[in-house]
Amino acid sequence: MNKIFFALAALAACSPAFAQEDSSFWRVYDTKTKKEQNVEVKHFRSMSIVGEDDRQEITGRAQKFEKAAVVLELEASDGTKVVCSGAMIGKNIVLTAAHCLTTENNHFYQTVQVTAAGLQGDKDKSTRQKDFTKLIKEGLKGSKVNKTPTISEDLIFPSAKAVKLWVPLNWKNISSKYDEYKSYDYGIIILDSNLGDTTGWFKITSKKTAELQQKEIIVLGRGYDKPLNTLWRSEGRIGSLSSHFIYHNADMVGGNSGGPILLKDDPYTIIAINNFDQGDEYLPEGEYVNGGLRISDDIIISVNKIQTRK
């Protein structure tokens, strides 16, 4: 039986590699039980639901700009499968996170299917989606995200296969050193057909810090706790920024890695790639615990070079 791993978004968003990130220990005192314990806080685990879960499904009825968001299903040579998210940025080019394209041993996934779940789907007589949903339910046992996925009908959506996967040479998908390499956590998929002619595509832009502070955002993708080939939207706000990253409070879980982060007042332009979480249940509610890699001039130049060589 194939092994199934459900993207622990932030890094593990796609790959089991990130279950063991750099961590620190905290002393935690529970005022109710009067007990103290040492807690290991892993900074890059599954992404967080902040407060109430307000993710909204947009499968099959996405707005014009949302249609260019896509979901990824990847399979390694040993049969391991992971799920991630991404965005069309050209007729046959997808932007996602590098850790979505490589395994914990830094090997590329062998097959990648890109699905435009925001478009209207056709009925699928096969049971493939139901079977995968059953696996999702099994994978959720013991998870802190305990919502059970449901599917009213089987649908098949426009999709394409990857022919080339690109990640920066400096990207090293090594869990214990993610801090060292996370500024290179972006990747490109070249497809075997022009899916973008159907979905449209996003622009990417490098924004100055002053242009992003406290901005409201939209994040698109599919969490591992949701049915295969469904598309979801969440909203939030940017809380803080660094030279490479934004930190926000939009609801995200594993599987959302690689999805686009958009400004609510300019939803046709990607300003960051969703790819990690620095939170934990021990951090105060309301913290900006989810993070994304800011689109930089270097990323734009790299994408343009790849587009001319593809």
C-alpha positions as CSV (number, residue, x, y, z in Angstrom):
1,M,0.0,0.0,0.0
2,N,1.3,3.4,-0.8
3,K,2.3,5.5,2.1
4,I,0.4,8.7,2.5
5,F,1.6,11.8,4.2
6,F,-0.5,14.9,4.5
7,A,1.4,18.1,4.1
8,L,2.2,19.7,7.4
9,A,2.0,23.0,5.7
10,A,4.8,25.1,6.7
11,L,7.5,23.0,5.6
12,A,6.1,19.9,6.3
13,A,3.5,21.3,4.3
14,C,4.2,18.9,1.8
15,S,6.6,16.6,3.0
16,P,7.1,14.6,6.2
17,A,10.6,16.1,6.3
18,F,9.5,18.9,8.5
19,A,8.2,17.0,11.4
20,Q,11.5,17.6,13.1
21,E,12.5,21.3,12.9
22,D,14.8,23.4,15.1
23,S,13.1,23.8,18.4
24,S,13.5,25.4,21.8
25,F,12.2,24.3,25.2
26,W,9.8,26.2,27.4
27,R,8.6,25.8,31.0
28,V,4.8,25.8,31.0
29,Y,2.7,26.2,34.1
30,D,-1.0,25.2,34.0
31,T,-2.9,27.3,36.6
32,K,-5.8,24.9,36.6
33,T,-3.9,21.7,37.3
34,K,-1.2,23.4,39.2
35,K,1.4,21.4,37.3
36,E,4.5,22.5,35.4
37,Q,6.0,20.8,32.4
38,N,8.8,21.3,29.9
39,V,7.5,21.8,26.4
40,E,9.4,21.5,23.2
41,V,8.1,24.2,20.8
42,K,8.9,23.3,17.2
43,H,9.0,26.5,15.2
44,F,8.1,25.1,11.9
45,R,5.4,22.5,12.0
46,S,1.9,22.5,10.7
47,M,0.3,25.9,10.1
48,S,-2.2,27.2,12.5
49,I,-5.8,28.0,12.9
50,V,-6.0,31.3,14.7
51,G,-9.1,31.7,16.8
52,E,-12.2,30.3,15.0
53,D,-11.6,28.4,11.7
54,D,-13.0,30.8,9.1
55,R,-11.8,29.1,5.9
56,Q,-14.3,29.2,3.1
57,E,-14.6,26.6,0.4
58,I,-14.6,28.1,-3.2
59,T,-14.4,24.8,-5.1
60,G,-16.0,25.1,-8.5
61,R,-17.1,28.7,-7.9
62,A,-14.0,30.7,-7.5
63,Q,-14.0,34.4,-8.3
64,K,-12.0,35.5,-11.3
65,F,-8.7,36.1,-9.5
66,E,-9.2,32.9,-7.3
67,K,-9.3,30.6,-10.3
68,A,-5.6,30.8,-10.8
69,A,-5.0,29.1,-7.5
70,V,-4.3,25.4,-7.8
71,V,-3.8,22.3,-5.7
72,L,-0.9,19.8,-6.1
73,E,-0.7,16.1,-5.6
74,L,2.8,14.7,-5.6
75,E,4.2,11.2,-5.5
76,A,7.7,10.0,-4.8
77,S,9.5,7.0,-6.3
78,D,8.7,4.9,-3.2
79,G,4.9,5.7,-3.5
80,T,4.8,8.3,-0.8
81,K,2.2,10.9,-1.7
82,V,1.9,14.5,-0.4
83,V,-0.4,17.4,-1.1
84,C,0.4,21.1,-1.5
85,S,-0.9,24.3,-3.1
86,G,0.3,26.7,-5.8
87,A,-0.6,29.4,-8.2
88,M,-0.6,29.8,-11.9
89,I,1.8,32.7,-13.0
90,G,1.8,32.0,-16.7
91,K,0.2,29.8,-19.3
92,N,2.0,26.6,-18.1
93,I,4.0,27.7,-15.1
94,V,3.1,27.3,-11.4
95,L,4.7,29.0,-8.4
96,T,4.9,27.0,-5.2
97,A,7.2,26.3,-2.3
98,A,10.5,24.4,-2.8
99,H,9.7,22.0,0.0
100,C,6.6,21.0,-1.9
101,L,8.7,19.7,-4.7
102,T,11.5,17.8,-2.9
103,T,11.5,15.0,-0.3
104,E,13.3,15.0,3.1
105,N,16.3,13.5,1.3
106,N,16.3,16.4,-1.2
107,H,15.1,14.2,-4.1
108,F,12.4,15.5,-6.4
109,Y,9.0,14.0,-6.4
110,Q,8.5,11.9,-9.5
111,T,5.0,12.8,-10.6
112,V,3.1,16.0,-9.9
113,Q,-0.5,16.7,-10.8
114,V,-1.7,20.3,-10.8
115,T,-5.5,20.7,-10.5
116,A,-7.6,23.9,-11.0
117,A,-10.2,23.1,-8.4
118,G,-11.7,26.6,-8.5
119,L,-13.1,25.9,-11.9
120,Q,-16.4,24.1,-12.5
121,G,-15.8,20.4,-12.4
122,D,-17.4,17.5,-14.3
123,K,-18.8,14.4,-12.6
124,D,-16.3,11.7,-12.1
125,K,-17.6,8.1,-12.1
126,S,-14.5,6.7,-10.5
127,T,-14.0,6.4,-6.7
128,R,-10.6,7.9,-6.6
129,Q,-11.6,11.0,-4.7
130,K,-13.7,9.0,-2.2
131,D,-10.8,6.6,-1.6
132,F,-8.4,9.5,-1.0
133,T,-10.9,11.2,1.3
134,K,-11.0,8.0,3.4
135,L,-7.2,8.2,3.7
136,I,-7.6,11.8,4.8
137,K,-10.0,10.8,7.5
138,E,-7.6,8.1,8.7
139,G,-4.8,10.6,8.7
140,L,-6.7,13.0,10.8
141,K,-7.0,10.6,13.7
142,G,-5.3,12.2,16.6
143,S,-4.9,15.5,14.8
144,K,-5.8,18.8,16.5
145,V,-7.7,19.7,13.3
146,N,-10.6,17.3,13.8
147,K,-13.1,18.4,11.1
148,T,-14.2,15.5,8.9
149,P,-14.1,16.1,5.2
150,T,-17.3,15.4,3.2
151,I,-17.9,15.2,-0.5
152,S,-21.3,15.5,-2.0
153,E,-20.3,14.2,-5.4
154,D,-17.2,13.1,-7.3
155,L,-15.9,15.8,-9.6
156,I,-13.0,16.0,-12.0
157,F,-11.4,19.3,-12.7
158,P,-9.1,20.7,-15.4
159,S,-5.6,19.6,-14.6
160,A,-2.1,19.1,-16.0
161,K,1.1,17.2,-15.3
162,A,4.5,18.6,-14.4
163,V,7.3,18.1,-17.0
164,K,10.0,20.1,-15.1
165,L,10.5,21.0,-11.5
166,W,12.8,23.9,-10.6
167,V,14.1,24.8,-7.1
168,P,17.0,27.2,-6.3
169,L,20.4,25.5,-6.1
170,N,20.8,26.9,-2.6
171,W,17.6,25.2,-1.5
172,K,18.3,22.4,1.0
173,N,15.3,20.5,2.2
174,I,16.9,19.6,5.5
175,S,14.6,19.8,8.5
176,S,17.3,20.6,11.1
177,K,18.6,23.5,9.0
178,Y,15.5,25.0,7.6
179,D,16.3,28.4,9.2
180,E,19.4,28.5,7.1
181,Y,17.7,27.8,3.8
182,K,14.2,29.0,4.1
183,S,14.8,32.2,2.1
184,Y,15.2,29.8,-0.9
185,D,11.9,28.0,-0.3
186,Y,10.3,28.7,-3.6
187,G,9.9,26.5,-6.7
188,I,8.6,26.5,-10.2
189,I,6.6,23.8,-12.0
190,I,6.5,23.7,-15.8
191,L,3.3,21.9,-17.1
192,D,2.7,19.7,-20.1
193,S,-0.2,21.9,-21.2
194,N,-1.4,25.5,-21.0
195,L,-3.7,25.2,-18.0
196,G,-3.4,28.9,-17.5
197,D,-5.3,29.6,-20.7
198,T,-8.3,28.3,-18.7
199,T,-7.6,29.6,-15.2
200,G,-5.8,32.9,-16.0
201,W,-2.7,33.7,-13.9
202,F,-1.4,35.9,-11.2
203,K,1.2,38.6,-11.4
204,I,4.0,38.6,-8.9
205,T,5.5,41.7,-7.4
206,S,8.1,42.8,-4.8
207,K,6.5,45.2,-2.3
208,K,8.3,47.5,0.1
209,T,7.9,46.8,3.8
210,A,5.9,50.1,4.2
211,E,3.5,48.9,1.6
212,L,2.7,45.7,3.4
213,Q,2.5,46.7,7.1
214,Q,-0.8,45.8,8.7
215,K,-2.3,45.0,5.3
216,E,-5.3,42.7,5.0
217,I,-4.5,39.5,3.0
218,I,-6.2,36.6,1.2
219,V,-4.6,33.1,1.2
220,L,-5.7,30.4,-1.2
221,G,-5.1,26.7,-1.2
222,R,-6.2,23.4,0.3
223,G,-5.4,22.1,3.7
224,Y,-4.7,18.4,4.3
225,D,-7.9,18.2,6.4
226,K,-10.0,19.0,3.4
227,P,-11.1,16.7,0.5
228,L,-8.8,16.2,-2.4
229,N,-9.1,18.6,-5.2
230,T,-11.0,21.3,-3.3
231,L,-10.0,24.9,-3.0
232,W,-10.3,27.1,0.0
233,R,-9.9,30.8,0.9
234,S,-8.9,32.4,4.2
235,E,-8.4,36.0,5.2
236,G,-6.2,37.7,7.8
237,R,-3.8,40.5,8.4
238,I,0.0,40.9,8.2
239,G,1.3,41.4,11.7
240,S,5.0,41.8,11.3
241,L,7.6,41.6,8.5
242,S,11.3,40.8,8.1
243,S,13.5,41.3,5.1
244,H,12.4,38.0,3.6
245,F,9.2,37.0,5.3
246,I,5.7,38.2,6.4
247,Y,3.9,36.9,9.4
248,H,0.1,36.7,9.3
249,N,-3.0,35.4,11.1
250,A,-4.9,33.9,8.2
251,D,-6.1,30.3,9.0
252,M,-3.9,27.7,7.4
253,V,-3.0,24.1,8.0
254,G,-0.7,21.5,6.4
255,G,-1.2,21.3,2.6
256,N,-1.5,25.0,2.2
257,S,2.2,25.4,1.6
258,G,3.1,26.9,-1.7
259,G,-0.3,28.7,-2.0
260,P,-0.4,32.4,-2.9
261,I,-0.7,35.2,-0.4
262,L,-2.5,38.2,-1.9
263,L,-3.3,41.7,-0.8
264,K,-7.1,42.1,-0.3
265,D,-7.0,45.4,-2.1
266,D,-5.0,43.9,-5.0
267,P,-6.0,40.2,-5.3
268,Y,-4.5,39.6,-8.7
269,T,-0.9,40.0,-7.5
270,I,1.1,37.6,-5.3
271,I,3.1,39.3,-2.6
272,A,4.3,36.1,-0.8
273,I,4.3,32.3,-0.9
274,N,2.7,30.6,2.1
275,N,5.2,28.2,3.6
276,F,5.7,28.0,7.3
277,D,4.4,28.5,10.8
278,Q,6.2,29.6,13.9
279,G,3.3,29.0,16.3
280,D,2.2,26.5,18.9
281,E,-0.8,26.0,21.1
282,Y,1.2,27.6,23.9
283,L,1.5,30.9,22.2
284,P,-1.2,33.5,22.9
285,E,-4.3,33.4,20.7
286,G,-4.2,36.2,18.2
287,E,-0.5,36.0,17.5
288,Y,0.6,36.2,13.8
289,V,1.9,32.7,13.7
290,N,1.7,31.8,10.0
291,G,4.4,32.9,7.6
292,G,5.2,33.3,4.0
293,L,8.3,34.1,1.9
294,R,8.0,37.6,0.4
295,I,8.3,37.9,-3.4
296,S,11.6,39.5,-4.0
297,D,13.3,41.0,-7.0
298,D,15.5,37.9,-7.1
299,I,12.5,35.7,-7.3
300,I,11.0,37.7,-10.1
301,I,14.3,37.7,-12.0
302,S,14.6,33.9,-11.5
303,V,11.0,33.3,-12.7
304,N,11.5,35.4,-15.8
305,K,14.7,33.5,-16.6
306,I,12.9,30.2,-16.2
307,Q,10.0,31.3,-18.4
308,T,12.4,32.2,-21.2
309,R,14.2,28.8,-21.0
310,K,11.2,26.5,-20.4
